[in-house]
Amino acid sequence: MLAGLALLVAWPALGVEIEAESLRPEQALLAIFALETQIQTERALVDRVEEQYRANLDERTRYRTRLERLGADLDTAWAAPEGTADAEALERADDELERLEKAMVLAWDEGRRLRREILTGRARLDLLRGRLDELSATLPASAESLTGYWDVRLLSGGERGVFFLVQSGAVLTGEYGLEGGFKGSLQGTLVDGQVMLQRIDTRLGRIMDLDGTVAADGKSIRGTWRRHDLSSGRPATGAWSATRRDPAASTEPAP
């Protein structure tokens, strides 16, 4: 799965043609998170080069100012009547002028290199964003599918975490991670806007049932939960809520 996602994300550079429409929603969602991470990394690189270019621009401005001032002073000195100028001072000024001219050429070359690097980085960003838009367009509307990442809060117990749900018809499957290192799988159904989930912990087994109602816009769920493990001394029932995570708003899919 991870190898497939890596290929999917790298397709612009590799020239690989992968049809976004052929991906299942959960695959497209994972690819979106991966692309968001890649875009953030690329954006940081471009930002750093742009900062270097601004420093280069300041450097070239300083060189140009000094060159203009020194050139004007030399022109004035050489225009003075013969015998009135300090020959050694003129020679030193000529040497300084030559040094500044060489430094200016190097600064211009560096500026040209940085500009090309910025343009290349921006082109990569445009390509990645285009792929992101293409994948996002394949996702079902929020009101039509629960597939995606959900930020969850279990009230009474105060636990927070993330659910990753995959909807196939009326069947829900997925995984979760909660504060305290709790993780496991999710199984359930969605019928007429009513969610029923079983939380199966990797260490404790089937530990909780959750019922909930999906909001009309498909972006939140609210309901109640019942704990099966009553020996822990923790609350046996409580409320819970979940908010759909926007793929474009976060690159951290799970705790």
C-alpha positions in Angstrom: 0.0 0.0 0.0 2.7 2.5 1.0 4.8 1.6 -2.1 1.7 2.3 -4.2 1.2 5.7 -2.6 4.8 6.6 -3.1 4.4 5.8 -6.8 1.2 7.8 -6.9 2.8 10.9 -5.3 6.0 10.6 -7.5 4.1 10.2 -10.8 4.8 13.7 -12.1 8.6 13.2 -11.9 8.5 9.6 -13.1 6.2 10.2 -16.0 3.8 7.6 -14.7 0.2 7.9 -15.8 -2.2 6.9 -13.0 -5.9 7.6 -13.4 -7.3 9.3 -10.3 -10.7 7.9 -11.1 -9.4 4.4 -10.7 -8.6 4.9 -7.0 -10.9 4.0 -4.2 -11.9 7.0 -2.0 -9.7 5.8 0.9 -6.7 5.5 -1.5 -7.3 9.0 -2.9 -7.6 10.4 0.6 -4.3 8.9 1.7 -2.7 10.2 -1.5 -4.1 13.6 -0.8 -2.5 13.7 2.6 0.8 12.5 1.1 0.6 15.2 -1.6 -0.2 17.9 1.0 3.0 16.9 2.9 5.0 17.0 -0.3 3.6 20.4 -1.2 4.5 21.8 2.3 8.0 20.5 1.9 8.3 22.0 -1.6 6.9 25.3 -0.4 9.4 25.5 2.4 12.2 24.9 -0.1 11.0 27.6 -2.4 10.5 30.0 0.5 14.1 29.4 1.6 15.5 30.1 -2.0 13.3 33.2 -2.2 14.8 34.4 1.0 18.3 33.8 -0.4 17.3 35.7 -3.5 16.2 38.7 -1.4 19.6 38.7 0.3 21.3 38.4 -3.0 19.2 41.4 -4.3 20.3 43.5 -1.2 23.9 42.5 -1.9 23.7 43.6 -5.5 22.1 46.9 -4.5 25.0 47.5 -2.1 27.6 46.7 -4.8 25.9 48.9 -7.3 25.8 51.8 -4.9 29.5 51.5 -4.0 30.4 51.1 -7.7 28.5 54.2 -8.7 30.0 56.2 -5.9 33.6 55.0 -6.5 33.2 55.4 -10.2 32.0 59.0 -9.8 35.0 59.7 -7.4 37.4 58.3 -9.9 36.0 60.3 -12.8 36.3 63.4 -10.8 39.9 62.6 -9.8 41.0 61.8 -13.3 39.4 65.0 -14.6 41.5 67.1 -12.2 44.5 69.0 -13.6 47.6 66.9 -14.1 49.8 66.7 -11.0 47.0 67.4 -8.5 45.8 63.8 -8.0 47.4 61.3 -5.8 48.6 58.5 -8.1 48.8 55.9 -5.4 45.3 56.7 -4.3 44.0 56.5 -7.8 45.6 53.1 -8.3 44.1 51.8 -5.1 40.7 53.1 -6.2 41.1 51.4 -9.6 41.9 48.1 -7.8 38.9 48.5 -5.6 36.7 49.3 -8.6 37.9 46.1 -10.3 37.2 44.0 -7.2 33.7 45.4 -6.9 33.0 44.8 -10.6 34.1 41.1 -10.3 32.0 40.7 -7.1 29.0 42.3 -8.9 29.4 39.8 -11.7 29.4 36.9 -9.3 26.4 38.3 -7.4 24.5 38.6 -10.7 25.4 35.0 -11.6 24.1 33.8 -8.2 20.9 35.8 -8.6 20.3 34.2 -12.0 20.9 30.7 -10.5 18.5 31.5 -7.6 15.8 32.8 -10.0 15.9 29.6 -12.1 15.7 27.5 -8.9 12.6 29.5 -7.8 10.9 29.1 -11.2 11.6 25.3 -11.1 10.3 25.0 -7.6 7.1 27.0 -8.4 6.6 24.7 -11.5 6.8 21.6 -9.3 4.3 23.2 -6.8 1.9 23.9 -9.7 2.2 20.3 -10.8 1.6 18.9 -7.3 -1.4 21.2 -6.7 -2.9 20.2 -10.0 -2.6 16.5 -9.0 -4.1 17.4 -5.6 -7.1 19.1 -7.2 -7.5 16.1 -9.5 -7.6 13.7 -6.6 -9.8 15.9 -4.5 -12.4 16.0 -7.3 -12.7 12.2 -7.1 -13.7 12.1 -3.5 -17.4 11.7 -2.8 -19.3 14.7 -1.3 -19.2 14.9 2.5 -22.9 14.2 2.7 -22.6 11.0 0.6 -19.7 9.1 2.3 -18.0 8.9 5.7 -14.7 7.8 4.2 -12.0 10.0 5.6 -10.3 11.1 8.8 -12.3 12.2 11.8 -11.2 14.1 14.9 -13.0 12.4 17.8 -13.7 13.2 21.4 -15.2 10.7 23.8 -16.9 12.8 26.5 -17.1 11.7 30.2 -13.8 9.8 29.7 -12.2 12.8 28.1 -10.3 10.8 25.4 -9.4 12.4 22.1 -8.1 10.8 19.0 -8.6 10.1 15.3 -10.9 7.7 13.4 -10.1 6.7 9.9 -13.3 5.3 8.3 -13.9 3.6 5.0 -17.5 3.4 3.7 -18.5 0.7 1.3 -22.2 0.8 0.8 -23.7 0.6 4.3 -20.6 -1.0 5.7 -18.1 0.9 7.7 -14.5 -0.3 8.5 -11.5 1.6 9.7 -8.8 2.2 12.3 -8.4 4.5 15.2 -5.8 6.0 17.6 -6.7 7.5 20.9 -4.7 9.4 23.6 -2.9 7.0 25.9 -1.6 4.8 23.1 -5.0 3.0 22.5 -5.4 1.9 18.9 -7.3 -0.8 17.0 -9.9 -1.3 14.3 -13.5 -0.1 13.7 -16.4 -2.1 12.3 -20.0 -1.0 11.8 -22.7 0.3 9.5 -24.3 3.5 8.3 -28.1 3.3 7.7 -30.3 6.3 7.1 -27.8 8.6 8.7 -27.3 6.5 11.8 -23.9 5.2 12.6 -23.2 2.0 14.6 -19.6 1.2 15.3 -17.7 -1.4 17.3 -14.3 -0.3 18.7 -11.9 -3.3 18.8 -8.7 -2.6 20.7 -5.5 -4.3 19.7 -4.9 -5.2 23.4 -8.3 -5.4 25.0 -10.5 -6.7 22.2 -14.0 -5.4 21.6 -14.1 -2.6 24.2 -16.8 -0.2 23.1 -19.9 0.3 21.0 -20.7 3.7 19.5 -24.0 5.0 18.1 -24.4 8.3 16.4 -26.2 10.5 14.0 -24.5 12.1 11.0 -25.2 15.8 10.5 -27.0 16.8 7.3 -23.8 18.2 5.7 -21.9 15.0 6.5 -19.2 16.9 8.4 -19.9 15.8 12.0 -21.3 13.0 14.0 -22.8 13.0 17.5 -23.9 10.1 19.6 -23.3 7.9 22.7 -21.0 5.1 23.5 -21.1 2.0 25.8 -18.0 0.4 27.3 -17.8 -3.4 27.5 -14.8 -3.5 29.9 -16.4 -2.4 33.2 -13.5 -3.7 35.4 -11.3 -0.7 34.7 -13.4 1.6 36.9 -13.8 4.1 34.0 -17.3 5.4 33.0 -19.5 2.8 31.4 -21.4 5.2 29.1 -21.0 8.7 27.7 -21.3 10.9 24.7 -19.0 11.3 21.7 -18.5 13.6 18.8 -16.5 13.5 15.6 -15.6 16.2 13.1 -14.5 15.4 9.6 -10.9 16.5 8.9 -10.4 18.5 5.8 -7.5 16.9 3.8 -6.3 20.3 2.7 -6.2 21.6 6.3 -3.9 19.0 7.8 -1.0 16.7 7.0 -1.2 14.8 10.2 -3.6 11.9 9.4 -3.3 10.0 12.7 -2.0 10.5 16.2 
